[in-house]
Amino acid sequence: MPKLFCVLWLAFLNPWLGLAALVVVLIIWQLGRASLGSTLAHSDVRREQSEALTRAVLDYVEGIGIAKTFNLLGERLRAAH
């Protein structure tokens, strides 16, 4: 709504300036719609990747406790030297 008021005000001051502002507003509006459509198209892929990453992090964190319990990290470090 404020964009419409600005365009009307600019058209009142100078018709060419108002027309230029209207063109810019319409272009930005179309770019916003295209961007939103692209974001929605890729949202499923991003959600799946986020879930996979969350599972990997949880598996890693759960595994640290087991590795420390059985001192598996210490054995690997000693075997490497």
Chimera marker file (.cmm) of the C-alpha trace (Angstrom):
<marker_set name="trace">
<marker id="1" x="0.000" y="0.000" z="0.000" r="1" g="1" b="0" radius="0.5"/>
<marker id="2" x="2.759" y="2.531" z="0.782" r="1" g="1" b="0" radius="0.5"/>
<marker id="3" x="4.298" y="1.765" z="-2.608" r="1" g="1" b="0" radius="0.5"/>
<marker id="4" x="1.067" y="2.727" z="-4.330" r="1" g="1" b="0" radius="0.5"/>
<marker id="5" x="0.907" y="5.977" z="-2.382" r="1" g="1" b="0" radius="0.5"/>
<marker id="6" x="4.518" y="6.802" z="-3.340" r="1" g="1" b="0" radius="0.5"/>
<marker id="7" x="3.836" y="6.067" z="-7.008" r="1" g="1" b="0" radius="0.5"/>
<marker id="8" x="0.695" y="8.232" z="-6.960" r="1" g="1" b="0" radius="0.5"/>
<marker id="9" x="2.547" y="11.041" z="-5.210" r="1" g="1" b="0" radius="0.5"/>
<marker id="10" x="5.381" y="10.898" z="-7.735" r="1" g="1" b="0" radius="0.5"/>
<marker id="11" x="2.836" y="10.830" z="-10.576" r="1" g="1" b="0" radius="0.5"/>
<marker id="12" x="1.212" y="13.925" z="-9.086" r="1" g="1" b="0" radius="0.5"/>
<marker id="13" x="4.570" y="15.712" z="-8.951" r="1" g="1" b="0" radius="0.5"/>
<marker id="14" x="5.790" y="14.587" z="-12.351" r="1" g="1" b="0" radius="0.5"/>
<marker id="15" x="3.973" y="12.083" z="-14.619" r="1" g="1" b="0" radius="0.5"/>
<marker id="16" x="7.233" y="10.730" z="-16.078" r="1" g="1" b="0" radius="0.5"/>
<marker id="17" x="8.697" y="10.169" z="-12.624" r="1" g="1" b="0" radius="0.5"/>
<marker id="18" x="5.485" y="8.425" z="-11.550" r="1" g="1" b="0" radius="0.5"/>
<marker id="19" x="5.587" y="6.197" z="-14.627" r="1" g="1" b="0" radius="0.5"/>
<marker id="20" x="9.225" y="5.298" z="-13.977" r="1" g="1" b="0" radius="0.5"/>
<marker id="21" x="8.420" y="4.490" z="-10.341" r="1" g="1" b="0" radius="0.5"/>
<marker id="22" x="5.499" y="2.317" z="-11.411" r="1" g="1" b="0" radius="0.5"/>
<marker id="23" x="7.702" y="0.373" z="-13.822" r="1" g="1" b="0" radius="0.5"/>
<marker id="24" x="10.335" y="-0.186" z="-11.115" r="1" g="1" b="0" radius="0.5"/>
<marker id="25" x="7.710" y="-1.328" z="-8.593" r="1" g="1" b="0" radius="0.5"/>
<marker id="26" x="6.211" y="-3.773" z="-11.104" r="1" g="1" b="0" radius="0.5"/>
<marker id="27" x="9.626" y="-5.205" z="-12.001" r="1" g="1" b="0" radius="0.5"/>
<marker id="28" x="10.528" y="-5.696" z="-8.339" r="1" g="1" b="0" radius="0.5"/>
<marker id="29" x="7.125" y="-7.291" z="-7.696" r="1" g="1" b="0" radius="0.5"/>
<marker id="30" x="7.648" y="-9.778" z="-10.550" r="1" g="1" b="0" radius="0.5"/>
<marker id="31" x="11.166" y="-10.604" z="-9.327" r="1" g="1" b="0" radius="0.5"/>
<marker id="32" x="9.788" y="-11.217" z="-5.839" r="1" g="1" b="0" radius="0.5"/>
<marker id="33" x="7.134" y="-13.593" z="-7.176" r="1" g="1" b="0" radius="0.5"/>
<marker id="34" x="9.746" y="-15.478" z="-9.231" r="1" g="1" b="0" radius="0.5"/>
<marker id="35" x="12.053" y="-15.714" z="-6.216" r="1" g="1" b="0" radius="0.5"/>
<marker id="36" x="9.247" y="-17.029" z="-4.022" r="1" g="1" b="0" radius="0.5"/>
<marker id="37" x="8.351" y="-19.673" z="-6.608" r="1" g="1" b="0" radius="0.5"/>
<marker id="38" x="11.969" y="-20.811" z="-6.804" r="1" g="1" b="0" radius="0.5"/>
<marker id="39" x="12.244" y="-20.957" z="-3.024" r="1" g="1" b="0" radius="0.5"/>
<marker id="40" x="9.094" y="-23.052" z="-2.722" r="1" g="1" b="0" radius="0.5"/>
<marker id="41" x="10.307" y="-25.408" z="-5.467" r="1" g="1" b="0" radius="0.5"/>
<marker id="42" x="13.540" y="-26.097" z="-3.567" r="1" g="1" b="0" radius="0.5"/>
<marker id="43" x="12.059" y="-26.225" z="-0.069" r="1" g="1" b="0" radius="0.5"/>
<marker id="44" x="11.542" y="-30.013" z="-0.117" r="1" g="1" b="0" radius="0.5"/>
<marker id="45" x="15.171" y="-30.615" z="-1.076" r="1" g="1" b="0" radius="0.5"/>
<marker id="46" x="16.410" y="-28.274" z="1.654" r="1" g="1" b="0" radius="0.5"/>
<marker id="47" x="14.165" y="-29.933" z="4.241" r="1" g="1" b="0" radius="0.5"/>
<marker id="48" x="15.452" y="-33.399" z="3.322" r="1" g="1" b="0" radius="0.5"/>
<marker id="49" x="19.074" y="-32.221" z="3.484" r="1" g="1" b="0" radius="0.5"/>
<marker id="50" x="18.459" y="-30.605" z="6.858" r="1" g="1" b="0" radius="0.5"/>
<marker id="51" x="16.898" y="-33.800" z="8.219" r="1" g="1" b="0" radius="0.5"/>
<marker id="52" x="19.816" y="-35.890" z="6.934" r="1" g="1" b="0" radius="0.5"/>
<marker id="53" x="22.326" y="-33.520" z="8.511" r="1" g="1" b="0" radius="0.5"/>
<marker id="54" x="20.447" y="-33.564" z="11.806" r="1" g="1" b="0" radius="0.5"/>
<marker id="55" x="20.457" y="-37.381" z="11.826" r="1" g="1" b="0" radius="0.5"/>
<marker id="56" x="24.202" y="-37.429" z="11.058" r="1" g="1" b="0" radius="0.5"/>
<marker id="57" x="24.981" y="-34.981" z="13.859" r="1" g="1" b="0" radius="0.5"/>
<marker id="58" x="22.852" y="-36.920" z="16.352" r="1" g="1" b="0" radius="0.5"/>
<marker id="59" x="24.517" y="-40.205" z="15.366" r="1" g="1" b="0" radius="0.5"/>
<marker id="60" x="27.934" y="-38.599" z="15.816" r="1" g="1" b="0" radius="0.5"/>
<marker id="61" x="27.059" y="-37.129" z="19.212" r="1" g="1" b="0" radius="0.5"/>
<marker id="62" x="25.601" y="-40.431" z="20.424" r="1" g="1" b="0" radius="0.5"/>
<marker id="63" x="28.695" y="-42.239" z="19.187" r="1" g="1" b="0" radius="0.5"/>
<marker id="64" x="31.047" y="-39.998" z="21.153" r="1" g="1" b="0" radius="0.5"/>
<marker id="65" x="29.596" y="-41.223" z="24.437" r="1" g="1" b="0" radius="0.5"/>
<marker id="66" x="30.070" y="-44.858" z="23.421" r="1" g="1" b="0" radius="0.5"/>
<marker id="67" x="33.598" y="-44.215" z="22.177" r="1" g="1" b="0" radius="0.5"/>
<marker id="68" x="34.545" y="-42.510" z="25.453" r="1" g="1" b="0" radius="0.5"/>
<marker id="69" x="32.927" y="-45.246" z="27.524" r="1" g="1" b="0" radius="0.5"/>
<marker id="70" x="35.024" y="-47.952" z="25.902" r="1" g="1" b="0" radius="0.5"/>
<marker id="71" x="38.064" y="-45.671" z="25.465" r="1" g="1" b="0" radius="0.5"/>
<marker id="72" x="38.032" y="-46.208" z="21.722" r="1" g="1" b="0" radius="0.5"/>
<marker id="73" x="39.432" y="-42.745" z="21.060" r="1" g="1" b="0" radius="0.5"/>
<marker id="74" x="42.474" y="-43.392" z="23.240" r="1" g="1" b="0" radius="0.5"/>
<marker id="75" x="43.237" y="-46.687" z="21.492" r="1" g="1" b="0" radius="0.5"/>
<marker id="76" x="43.117" y="-45.022" z="18.085" r="1" g="1" b="0" radius="0.5"/>
<marker id="77" x="45.451" y="-42.258" z="19.219" r="1" g="1" b="0" radius="0.5"/>
<marker id="78" x="47.961" y="-44.749" z="20.658" r="1" g="1" b="0" radius="0.5"/>
<marker id="79" x="47.784" y="-46.901" z="17.532" r="1" g="1" b="0" radius="0.5"/>
<marker id="80" x="48.520" y="-43.863" z="15.347" r="1" g="1" b="0" radius="0.5"/>
<marker id="81" x="51.768" y="-43.103" z="17.197" r="1" g="1" b="0" radius="0.5"/>
<link id1="1" id2="2" r="1" g="1" b="0" radius="0.2"/>
<link id1="2" id2="3" r="1" g="1" b="0" radius="0.2"/>
<link id1="3" id2="4" r="1" g="1" b="0" radius="0.2"/>
<link id1="4" id2="5" r="1" g="1" b="0" radius="0.2"/>
<link id1="5" id2="6" r="1" g="1" b="0" radius="0.2"/>
<link id1="6" id2="7" r="1" g="1" b="0" radius="0.2"/>
<link id1="7" id2="8" r="1" g="1" b="0" radius="0.2"/>
<link id1="8" id2="9" r="1" g="1" b="0" radius="0.2"/>
<link id1="9" id2="10" r="1" g="1" b="0" radius="0.2"/>
<link id1="10" id2="11" r="1" g="1" b="0" radius="0.2"/>
<link id1="11" id2="12" r="1" g="1" b="0" radius="0.2"/>
<link id1="12" id2="13" r="1" g="1" b="0" radius="0.2"/>
<link id1="13" id2="14" r="1" g="1" b="0" radius="0.2"/>
<link id1="14" id2="15" r="1" g="1" b="0" radius="0.2"/>
<link id1="15" id2="16" r="1" g="1" b="0" radius="0.2"/>
<link id1="16" id2="17" r="1" g="1" b="0" radius="0.2"/>
<link id1="17" id2="18" r="1" g="1" b="0" radius="0.2"/>
<link id1="18" id2="19" r="1" g="1" b="0" radius="0.2"/>
<link id1="19" id2="20" r="1" g="1" b="0" radius="0.2"/>
<link id1="20" id2="21" r="1" g="1" b="0" radius="0.2"/>
<link id1="21" id2="22" r="1" g="1" b="0" radius="0.2"/>
<link id1="22" id2="23" r="1" g="1" b="0" radius="0.2"/>
<link id1="23" id2="24" r="1" g="1" b="0" radius="0.2"/>
<link id1="24" id2="25" r="1" g="1" b="0" radius="0.2"/>
<link id1="25" id2="26" r="1" g="1" b="0" radius="0.2"/>
<link id1="26" id2="27" r="1" g="1" b="0" radius="0.2"/>
<link id1="27" id2="28" r="1" g="1" b="0" radius="0.2"/>
<link id1="28" id2="29" r="1" g="1" b="0" radius="0.2"/>
<link id1="29" id2="30" r="1" g="1" b="0" radius="0.2"/>
<link id1="30" id2="31" r="1" g="1" b="0" radius="0.2"/>
<link id1="31" id2="32" r="1" g="1" b="0" radius="0.2"/>
<link id1="32" id2="33" r="1" g="1" b="0" radius="0.2"/>
<link id1="33" id2="34" r="1" g="1" b="0" radius="0.2"/>
<link id1="34" id2="35" r="1" g="1" b="0" radius="0.2"/>
<link id1="35" id2="36" r="1" g="1" b="0" radius="0.2"/>
<link id1="36" id2="37" r="1" g="1" b="0" radius="0.2"/>
<link id1="37" id2="38" r="1" g="1" b="0" radius="0.2"/>
<link id1="38" id2="39" r="1" g="1" b="0" radius="0.2"/>
<link id1="39" id2="40" r="1" g="1" b="0" radius="0.2"/>
<link id1="40" id2="41" r="1" g="1" b="0" radius="0.2"/>
<link id1="41" id2="42" r="1" g="1" b="0" radius="0.2"/>
<link id1="42" id2="43" r="1" g="1" b="0" radius="0.2"/>
<link id1="43" id2="44" r="1" g="1" b="0" radius="0.2"/>
<link id1="44" id2="45" r="1" g="1" b="0" radius="0.2"/>
<link id1="45" id2="46" r="1" g="1" b="0" radius="0.2"/>
<link id1="46" id2="47" r="1" g="1" b="0" radius="0.2"/>
<link id1="47" id2="48" r="1" g="1" b="0" radius="0.2"/>
<link id1="48" id2="49" r="1" g="1" b="0" radius="0.2"/>
<link id1="49" id2="50" r="1" g="1" b="0" radius="0.2"/>
<link id1="50" id2="51" r="1" g="1" b="0" radius="0.2"/>
<link id1="51" id2="52" r="1" g="1" b="0" radius="0.2"/>
<link id1="52" id2="53" r="1" g="1" b="0" radius="0.2"/>
<link id1="53" id2="54" r="1" g="1" b="0" radius="0.2"/>
<link id1="54" id2="55" r="1" g="1" b="0" radius="0.2"/>
<link id1="55" id2="56" r="1" g="1" b="0" radius="0.2"/>
<link id1="56" id2="57" r="1" g="1" b="0" radius="0.2"/>
<link id1="57" id2="58" r="1" g="1" b="0" radius="0.2"/>
<link id1="58" id2="59" r="1" g="1" b="0" radius="0.2"/>
<link id1="59" id2="60" r="1" g="1" b="0" radius="0.2"/>
<link id1="60" id2="61" r="1" g="1" b="0" radius="0.2"/>
<link id1="61" id2="62" r="1" g="1" b="0" radius="0.2"/>
<link id1="62" id2="63" r="1" g="1" b="0" radius="0.2"/>
<link id1="63" id2="64" r="1" g="1" b="0" radius="0.2"/>
<link id1="64" id2="65" r="1" g="1" b="0" radius="0.2"/>
<link id1="65" id2="66" r="1" g="1" b="0" radius="0.2"/>
<link id1="66" id2="67" r="1" g="1" b="0" radius="0.2"/>
<link id1="67" id2="68" r="1" g="1" b="0" radius="0.2"/>
<link id1="68" id2="69" r="1" g="1" b="0" radius="0.2"/>
<link id1="69" id2="70" r="1" g="1" b="0" radius="0.2"/>
<link id1="70" id2="71" r="1" g="1" b="0" radius="0.2"/>
<link id1="71" id2="72" r="1" g="1" b="0" radius="0.2"/>
<link id1="72" id2="73" r="1" g="1" b="0" radius="0.2"/>
<link id1="73" id2="74" r="1" g="1" b="0" radius="0.2"/>
<link id1="74" id2="75" r="1" g="1" b="0" radius="0.2"/>
<link id1="75" id2="76" r="1" g="1" b="0" radius="0.2"/>
<link id1="76" id2="77" r="1" g="1" b="0" radius="0.2"/>
<link id1="77" id2="78" r="1" g="1" b="0" radius="0.2"/>
<link id1="78" id2="79" r="1" g="1" b="0" radius="0.2"/>
<link id1="79" id2="80" r="1" g="1" b="0" radius="0.2"/>
<link id1="80" id2="81" r="1" g="1" b="0" radius="0.2"/>
</marker_set>
